[in-house]
Amino acid sequence: MELQDTLSLLSILRLISAPNFPQYIGRTKLADFMESYAIQQELTVWTSSAVSSVPAPVFDEATKRWTVVVNRAGNEVTLNPKHLIIATGIGAPYVPQIPGQWGVVLC
């Protein structure tokens, strides 16, 4: 399986200015870019992790930090970051309407 999408639809990739970067990008190149972006921006990214709802994340006004419990590979880890981004993936996807994009339905 291969992701083929134009750079114009991938807003984060607008940061790419290399003239040799392809118009259509495969999934491996996209994954490599996302990993290198996180490294360059010094971001800590944990995939396949779940934020515990009990206890819910709490912001401490005195320390200006969050307390959040994360289940990562079966282990509960308590973190106290300054910033918290929870990317749940529950937003509705943007799927442009292209005539014939679904092909012919046979049944």
Buried (B, 14 or more C-beta within 10 A) or exposed (E): EEEEBEBEEBEEBEEEEEEEEEEEBEEEBBEEBEEEBEEEEEEEEEEEEEBBEEEEBEEEEEEEBBBBBBEEEEEEEEBEEEEEEEEEEEEEEEEEEEEEEEEEEEE
